[in-house]
Amino acid sequence: MIPGAFTGSLACAAVQTARGRYRKFSRGVLATHSAALMLVPSPAATAGQDQPRTVLPEWHLASPRLEFGLTTDLLHGVTDAALFDDGTLAIADAGNYRVVLVSEEGNLIRVLGREGEGPGEFASLARIFHGGGDTLVTHDWRRTRAAIWTLGSVEPFDFRLPMIGDYQPSVDGAVNGSTLLLRTSEYEHSGPDRLYASESVIALHRPRLGSTTTIERRPGQYNYLITEGFGSGGTGRTTYSMPFLSTAHFATAGPHYGVIPLDSTVLLVSTLPTLQRRRVPLPIPPRPLTIDVVRHTRDSLLSGFQSSQWPGAARRIRRVYSDDFPLPDYGPAVRRLLAFGGRFWVEPHRQATEEYTRWLVVDPDAGAVVAEVNVPAAERLLSGSEHSVVLLTRTPMDEEFVRVRDIERPSG
């Protein structure tokens, strides 16, 4: 959302609905200019398109060895998790404004933070990261602050995130306990209704030294900007993220910084701080996108908003999903990129079944995809370590709890 944009739930609801229903798309690139929208081929978009399905070693997830949140310590609004080398599990229990520390046996060790606006308090807990050793990094989105916690101490090192240009960054990873990876999303403020790509700025931040170094700028996500007739001047603007267009993905696995660029099926791995880079092609097939899919998506959204409490909701949706909406030849290939245990985990959009989601495991030191893992679709992968993964799931009563499963690798 850009300054002056519509602040209702329309945009978020539209994106979530479309993402949840339509998955059979493929890759491509769409270039925008001030005068017109143009379709152009892209080497990044075609990388890996013609690759046959690679036969990879299959890793499996064992039965849960730890479950937390099913008894008295109820969880609400879990946003993230981190698994320490000694087996300690940290859960970002954002709905309860806290981080819960759980032992390897599943016992509550202690609680970090509470609701509030002061040091060591949370207003909107977004992400947590293992900074190595007994260090935990937390990011509070609403307070625009982060904190570095040492699990044996009482008070954290709490600090405000620096502005990068005109934008407030988010914490995207922890290189270690003293260096963080920050990222901004810069939106364009000029021009009438049009499709454009936001720009992501990536920087290394050392909070104790007060230093910030920009390491990269690249297109981050396709967005559609429309001018609305609301507000005192009738010139409000709303930015919609297109669920069938590509998004760049970023993650940090220790000294390795990974990016899957916009429209790409290649993971670019850089070693920090030298930024020496290598390319890891991902064995992800193309996913065809047609105007029929977009029209069906648009009509589904329209029917869902007929009884909306926001005046003109259906009209705004129709403006975004119009029959002449400019489409790329291909849609996105990757849904998520995570980093833990020194490796990157990539979730493709195309899935083999509705019961499992397929993840590709990339070893940055080897510069190769080394395995694939099927994760139950009902369990959302949050984090992990070299030997285990942390998953968020729900009871039949829609109550959240967290599971830890060990990774079983084939012998040899």
PAZA-434196 format. One record per residue (C-alpha): residue number from 1; residue in one letter; z negated, y, x negated. Coordinates in nm, 2 decimals, padded with zeros to 4 digits. Each point is the difference from the previous one (the first is absolute). Last residue first. Layout:
BEGIN
  nuke  mimi       Z       Y       X
   NUM     a       Z       Y       X
...
END
This chain:
BEGIN
  nuke  mimi       Z       Y       X
   412     g  -00.17  -04.29  -02.44
   411     s  -00.19  -00.08   00.31
   410     p   00.12   00.19   00.31
   409     r  -00.21   00.31   00.08
   408     e  -00.27   00.02   00.26
   407     i  -00.12   00.36   00.06
   406     d  -00.36   00.03   00.13
   405     r  -00.06   00.15   00.35
   404     v  -00.24   00.29   00.08
   403     r  -00.03   00.10   00.36
   402     v  -00.09   00.33   00.16
   401     f  -00.11   00.06   00.36
   400     e   00.12   00.22   00.29
   399     e  -00.09  -00.06   00.36
   398     d   00.30  -00.04   00.25
   397     m  -00.20  -00.23   00.23
   396     p   00.23  -00.29  -00.11
   395     t  -00.14   00.08  -00.35
   394     r   00.19   00.22  -00.24
   393     t   00.14  -00.02  -00.36
   392     l   00.00   00.20  -00.32
   391     l   00.09  -00.19  -00.32
   390     v  -00.14   00.00  -00.36
   389     v   00.19  -00.21  -00.25
   388     s  -00.13  -00.23  -00.28
   387     h   00.08  -00.11  -00.36
   386     e   00.14   00.29  -00.19
   385     s  -00.18   00.25   00.23
   384     g   00.05   00.11   00.36
   383     s   00.10   00.27   00.24
   382     l   00.07   00.08   00.37
   381     l   00.22  -00.28   00.14
   380     r   00.00   00.02   00.37
   379     e  -00.08  -00.33   00.18
   378     a   00.17  -00.10   00.33
   377     a   00.33  -00.05  -00.19
   376     p  -00.15  -00.28  -00.21
   375     v   00.09   00.07  -00.36
   374     n   00.29  -00.20  -00.17
   373     v   00.01   00.05  -00.37
   372     e   00.29   00.03  -00.24
   371     a  -00.01  -00.04  -00.38
   370     v   00.10   00.14  -00.34
   369     v   00.22   00.30   00.07
   368     a   00.08   00.13  -00.35
   367     g  -00.09   00.26  -00.26
   366     a  -00.22  -00.24  -00.19
   365     d  -00.27   00.26  -00.05
   364     p   00.06   00.14   00.35
   363     d  -00.05  -00.34   00.17
   362     v   00.15   00.04   00.35
   361     v  -00.12  -00.20   00.30
   360     l   00.22  -00.01   00.31
   359     w  -00.16   00.00   00.34
   358     r   00.12  -00.19   00.31
   357     t  -00.17   00.08   00.33
   356     y  -00.11  -00.30   00.21
   355     e  -00.01  -00.11   00.36
   354     e   00.31   00.20   00.12
   353     t   00.22  -00.19  -00.23
   352     a   00.24   00.06  -00.30
   351     q  -00.07   00.37  -00.03
   350     r   00.23   00.28  -00.07
   349     h  -00.19   00.32  -00.08
   348     p  -00.09  -00.11  -00.36
   347     e  -00.36   00.01  -00.11
   346     v  -00.04   00.06  -00.37
   345     w  -00.31  -00.09  -00.20
   344     f  -00.04   00.16  -00.35
   343     r  -00.22  -00.16  -00.27
   342     g  -00.29   00.09  -00.22
   341     g  -00.24  -00.16   00.25
   340     f   00.09   00.25   00.26
   339     a   00.30   00.21   00.10
   338     l   00.16   00.04   00.34
   337     l   00.35   00.09   00.12
   336     r   00.08  -00.01   00.37
   335     r   00.30  -00.02   00.24
   334     v   00.29  -00.05  -00.23
   333     a   00.37  -00.03   00.09
   332     p   00.08   00.32   00.19
   331     g   00.30   00.05   00.23
   330     y   00.37  -00.04  -00.08
   329     d   00.32   00.17   00.10
   328     p  -00.18   00.33   00.04
   327     l  -00.02   00.16   00.35
   326     p   00.07   00.35   00.12
   325     f  -00.14   00.04   00.36
   324     d   00.29   00.04   00.23
   323     d  -00.15  -00.21   00.28
   322     s  -00.32   00.20  -00.02
   321     y  -00.33  -00.15  -00.13
   320     v  -00.16   00.32  -00.13
   319     r   00.10   00.22   00.29
   318     r  -00.08  -00.28   00.25
   317     i  -00.35  -00.02  -00.14
   316     r  -00.05   00.37   00.05
   315     r   00.12  -00.02   00.36
   314     a  -00.22  -00.30   00.07
   313     a  -00.30   00.20  -00.12
   312     g   00.09   00.31   00.20
   311     p  -00.35   00.06   00.13
   310     w  -00.26  -00.21  -00.18
   309     q  -00.21  -00.22   00.23
   308     s   00.26  -00.27  -00.03
   307     s   00.11  -00.19   00.31
   306     q   00.36  -00.04  -00.11
   305     f  -00.11  -00.05  -00.36
   304     g   00.03  -00.37  -00.03
   303     s   00.34  -00.01   00.18
   302     l   00.13   00.26  -00.25
   301     l  -00.13  -00.20  -00.30
   300     s   00.17  -00.32   00.13
   299     d   00.32   00.20   00.05
   298     r  -00.01   00.13  -00.35
   297     t  -00.06  -00.34  -00.16
   296     h   00.29  -00.15   00.21
   295     r   00.23   00.28  -00.11
   294     v  -00.11  -00.04  -00.36
   293     v   00.06  -00.38   00.01
   292     d   00.34   00.05   00.17
   291     i   00.10   00.26  -00.26
   290     t  -00.01  -00.28  -00.26
   289     l  -00.21  -00.09  -00.31
   288     p   00.07  -00.30  -00.21
   287     r  -00.29  -00.13  -00.23
   286     p   00.11  -00.07  -00.36
   285     p  -00.17  -00.28  -00.19
   284     i  -00.31   00.05  -00.23
   283     p  -00.02  -00.17  -00.33
   282     l  -00.17   00.30  -00.17
   281     p   00.16   00.14  -00.32
   280     v  -00.27   00.09  -00.26
   279     r   00.10   00.31  -00.21
   278     r  -00.19   00.11  -00.31
   277     r  -00.16   00.33  -00.09
   276     q  -00.19   00.15  -00.30
   275     l  -00.21   00.26   00.17
   274     t  -00.20   00.04  -00.33
   273     p  -00.34   00.05   00.19
   272     l   00.04  -00.23   00.18
   271     t   00.24  -00.29   00.01
   270     s   00.28   00.06   00.26
   269     v   00.13  -00.26   00.24
   268     l   00.30   00.07   00.22
   267     l   00.02  -00.25   00.29
   266     v   00.36  -00.05   00.11
   265     t   00.10  -00.05   00.36
   264     s   00.08   00.37   00.05
   263     d   00.07   00.24   00.29
   262     l  -00.27   00.24  -00.11
   261     p  -00.15  -00.11  -00.32
   260     i  -00.23  -00.30  -00.05
   259     v  -00.26   00.14  -00.25
   258     g  -00.25  -00.17  -00.22
   257     y  -00.26   00.15  -00.25
   256     h  -00.14  -00.25  -00.25
   255     p  -00.32   00.08  -00.20
   254     g  -00.22  -00.16   00.28
   253     a   00.23  -00.10   00.29
   252     t   00.10   00.33   00.16
   251     a   00.21   00.03   00.31
   250     f   00.29   00.20   00.15
   249     h   00.25  -00.07   00.28
   248     a   00.31   00.20   00.10
   247     t   00.08   00.00   00.37
   246     s   00.33  -00.11   00.17
   245     l   00.13   00.06   00.35
   244     f  -00.06  -00.21   00.30
   243     p  -00.34   00.14   00.09
   242     m   00.12   00.36  -00.03
   241     s  -00.29   00.23  -00.08
   240     y   00.00   00.29   00.25
   239     t  -00.08   00.36  -00.10
   238     t  -00.08   00.24   00.28
   237     r   00.06   00.37   00.00
   236     g  -00.14   00.28   00.21
   235     t   00.23   00.30   00.08
   234     g  -00.11   00.10   00.35
   233     g  -00.18   00.31  -00.13
   232     s  -00.34  -00.08   00.14
   231     g   00.04  -00.37  -00.04
   230     f   00.26  -00.23   00.15
   229     g   00.38  -00.02   00.02
   228     e   00.05  -00.25  -00.29
   227     t   00.22   00.01  -00.31
   226     i   00.09  -00.34  -00.13
   225     l  -00.05  -00.15  -00.35
   224     y   00.10  -00.36  -00.06
   223     n  -00.16  -00.17  -00.30
   222     y   00.12  -00.24  -00.27
   221     q  -00.28  -00.08  -00.25
   220     g  -00.09   00.05  -00.36
   219     p   00.28   00.16  -00.20
   218     r  -00.11   00.02  -00.37
   217     r  -00.22   00.20  -00.23
   216     e  -00.17  -00.14  -00.31
   215     i  -00.27   00.03  -00.26
   214     t  -00.19   00.31   00.11
   213     t  -00.31   00.05  -00.22
   212     t  -00.34   00.10   00.13
   211     s  -00.30   00.09  -00.21
   210     g  -00.35   00.09   00.11
   209     l  -00.16  -00.20  -00.28
   208     r  -00.23  -00.20   00.23
   207     p   00.27  -00.02   00.26
   206     r   00.27  -00.15  -00.21
   205     h   00.31   00.02   00.23
   204     l   00.33  -00.17  -00.06
   203     a   00.28   00.14   00.23
   202     i   00.26  -00.12   00.24
   201     v   00.20   00.24   00.21
   200     s   00.17  -00.14   00.31
   199     e   00.29   00.19   00.16
   198     s   00.08  -00.02   00.37
   197     a   00.35  -00.13   00.09
   196     y   00.20   00.18   00.27
   195     l   00.13  -00.04   00.35
   194     r   00.07   00.32   00.20
   193     d  -00.10   00.23   00.28
   192     p   00.01   00.36  -00.15
   191     g  -00.04   00.09  -00.36
   190     s  -00.29   00.09  -00.23
   189     h  -00.35  -00.14  -00.04
   188     e   00.07  -00.30  -00.22
   187     y  -00.29  -00.25  -00.03
   186     e  -00.18  -00.09  -00.32
   185     s  -00.19  -00.32   00.00
   184     t  -00.26  -00.01  -00.27
   183     r  -00.12  -00.27  -00.24
   182     l  -00.30  -00.05  -00.23
   181     l  -00.06  -00.27  -00.26
   180     l  -00.36   00.00  -00.13
   179     t  -00.14  -00.01  -00.35
   178     s  -00.37  -00.03  -00.08
   177     g  -00.10  -00.34   00.14
   176     n   00.34  -00.16  -00.08
   175     v   00.36   00.05   00.11
   174     a  -00.14   00.06   00.35
   173     g   00.26   00.02   00.28
   172     d   00.17   00.21   00.27
   171     v  -00.26   00.28   00.04
   170     s   00.14   00.25   00.24
   169     p   00.14   00.34  -00.09
   168     q  -00.05   00.34   00.16
   167     y   00.33   00.20  -00.01
   166     d   00.12   00.34  -00.11
   165     g   00.07  -00.10  -00.36
   164     i  -00.24  -00.29  -00.07
   163     m  -00.34   00.12   00.13
   162     p  -00.29  -00.16  -00.18
   161     l  -00.22  -00.27   00.16
   160     r  -00.36   00.12   00.06
   159     f  -00.27  -00.19  -00.19
   158     d  -00.29  -00.25   00.05
   157     f  -00.15  -00.19  -00.29
   156     p  -00.21  -00.24   00.19
   155     e  -00.37  -00.01   00.06
   154     v  -00.22  -00.31   00.00
   153     s   00.11  -00.20  -00.31
   152     g   00.06  -00.37  -00.06
   151     l   00.33  -00.01   00.19
   150     t   00.14   00.29  -00.20
   149     w   00.18   00.21   00.26
   148     i   00.29   00.24  -00.07
   147     a   00.06   00.24   00.29
   146     a   00.30   00.16   00.16
   145     r   00.05   00.32   00.21
   144     t   00.24   00.14   00.24
   143     r  -00.29   00.01   00.25
   142     r   00.23  -00.14   00.27
   141     w   00.16  -00.27  -00.22
   140     d  -00.32  -00.13  -00.17
   139     h   00.11  -00.21  -00.29
   138     t  -00.23  -00.25  -00.17
   137     v   00.01  -00.14  -00.36
   136     l  -00.22  -00.29  -00.10
   135     t  -00.13  -00.08  -00.35
   134     d  -00.19  -00.31  -00.10
   133     g   00.25  -00.11  -00.26
   132     g   00.35   00.13   00.10
   131     g   00.09   00.28   00.23
   130     h   00.01  -00.21   00.31
   129     f   00.16   00.22   00.27
   128     i  -00.10   00.13   00.34
   127     r   00.22   00.17   00.26
   126     a  -00.03   00.22   00.31
   125     l  -00.36   00.09   00.08
   124     s   00.01   00.28   00.25
   123     a  -00.32   00.22   00.02
   122     f  -00.18  -00.19  -00.28
   121     e  -00.31   00.09  -00.20
   120     g  -00.07  -00.04  -00.38
   119     p   00.00   00.37  -00.05
   118     g  -00.02   00.19   00.34
   117     e   00.21   00.01   00.31
   116     g  -00.18  -00.27   00.20
   115     e  -00.01  -00.36   00.12
   114     r  -00.16  -00.24  -00.25
   113     g   00.07  -00.12  -00.35
   112     l  -00.03  -00.33  -00.18
   111     v  -00.17  -00.30   00.16
   110     r  -00.19  -00.27  -00.18
   109     i   00.01  -00.37  -00.09
   108     l   00.09  -00.16   00.33
   107     n   00.03  -00.38  -00.04
   106     g   00.33  -00.19   00.00
   105     e  -00.06  -00.23  -00.29
   104     e   00.22   00.20  -00.23
   103     s  -00.22   00.30   00.08
   102     v   00.10   00.27   00.25
   101     l   00.02   00.38  -00.06
   100     v   00.07   00.20   00.32
    99     v   00.17   00.34  -00.04
    98     r  -00.10   00.24   00.27
    97     y   00.10   00.24   00.28
    96     n  -00.05  -00.26   00.28
    95     g   00.37   00.02   00.11
    94     a   00.10   00.01  -00.36
    93     d  -00.15  -00.33  -00.10
    92     a   00.17   00.00  -00.34
    91     i  -00.11  -00.35  -00.12
    90     a  -00.11  -00.07  -00.35
    89     l  -00.02  -00.37  -00.10
    88     t  -00.20  -00.12  -00.30
    87     g   00.16  -00.31  -00.16
    86     d  -00.10   00.08  -00.36
    85     d   00.35   00.14  -00.07
    84     f  -00.03   00.24   00.29
    83     l   00.20  -00.02   00.32
    82     a   00.10   00.32   00.18
    81     a   00.06   00.07   00.37
    80     d   00.19   00.24   00.23
    79     t   00.01   00.17   00.33
    78     v  -00.26  -00.18   00.22
    77     g  -00.03   00.19   00.33
    76     h  -00.32  -00.17   00.12
    75     l  -00.21  -00.26  -00.17
    74     l  -00.31  -00.18   00.14
    73     d  -00.28  -00.09  -00.23
    72     t  -00.20  -00.20   00.26
    71     t   00.23  -00.30   00.01
    70     l   00.38  -00.04  -00.04
    69     g   00.05   00.28  -00.25
    68     f   00.04  -00.21  -00.32
    67     e   00.19  -00.32  -00.06
    66     l   00.00  -00.18  -00.34
    65     r   00.16  -00.32  -00.12
    64     p   00.29   00.02   00.24
    63     s   00.22  -00.31  -00.02
    62     a   00.24   00.01  -00.29
    61     l   00.30   00.23  -00.03
    60     h   00.31  -00.15  -00.15
    59     w   00.23   00.09  -00.29
    58     e   00.36  -00.11   00.02
    57     p   00.20  -00.01  -00.32
    56     l   00.33   00.18   00.06
    55     v   00.34  -00.12   00.10
    54     t   00.21   00.32   00.01
    53     r   00.20   00.06   00.32
    52     p   00.35   00.10  -00.12
    51     q   00.05   00.35  -00.14
    50     d   00.28   00.20   00.16
    49     q  -00.22   00.28   00.12
    48     g  -00.21   00.01  -00.32
    47     a   00.09   00.36  -00.09
    46     t   00.21   00.14   00.28
    45     a  -00.23   00.28   00.10
    44     a  -00.08   00.10  -00.35
    43     p   00.38   00.02  -00.08
    42     s   00.03   00.23   00.30
    41     p   00.29   00.04   00.24
    40     v   00.03   00.32   00.20
    39     l  -00.04   00.09   00.37
    38     m   00.00   00.38   00.05
    37     l  -00.20   00.24   00.22
    36     a   00.14   00.35   00.02
    35     a  -00.04   00.36  -00.09
    34     s  -00.33   00.00  -00.18
    33     h   00.06  -00.33  -00.17
    32     t  -00.15  -00.34   00.07
    31     a   00.06  -00.34  -00.17
    30     l  -00.07  -00.33   00.17
    29     v  -00.05  -00.31  -00.20
    28     g   00.00  -00.37   00.08
    27     r  -00.19  -00.32   00.06
    26     s  -00.02  -00.25   00.29
    25     f  -00.16  -00.03   00.34
    24     k  -00.14  -00.28   00.21
    23     r  -00.35   00.13   00.05
    22     y  -00.02   00.17   00.34
    21     r  -00.30  -00.02   00.23
    20     g  -00.32   00.12  -00.19
    19     r   00.18   00.26  -00.21
    18     a   00.14   00.16   00.32
    17     t  -00.33   00.02   00.17
    16     q  -00.18   00.13  -00.30
    15     v   00.25   00.27  -00.07
    14     a   00.00   00.13   00.36
    13     a  -00.38   00.00   00.02
    12     c  -00.03   00.20  -00.32
    11     a   00.25   00.26   00.12
    10     l  -00.14   00.04   00.35
     9     s  -00.37   00.02  -00.09
     8     g  -00.03   00.38   00.03
     7     t   00.00   00.25  -00.29
     6     f   00.34   00.15   00.04
     5     a   00.09   00.16  -00.33
     4     g  -00.11   00.35  -00.12
     3     p  -00.06  -00.13  -00.35
     2     i   00.18  -00.33  -00.06
     1     m  -00.09  -00.34   00.13
END
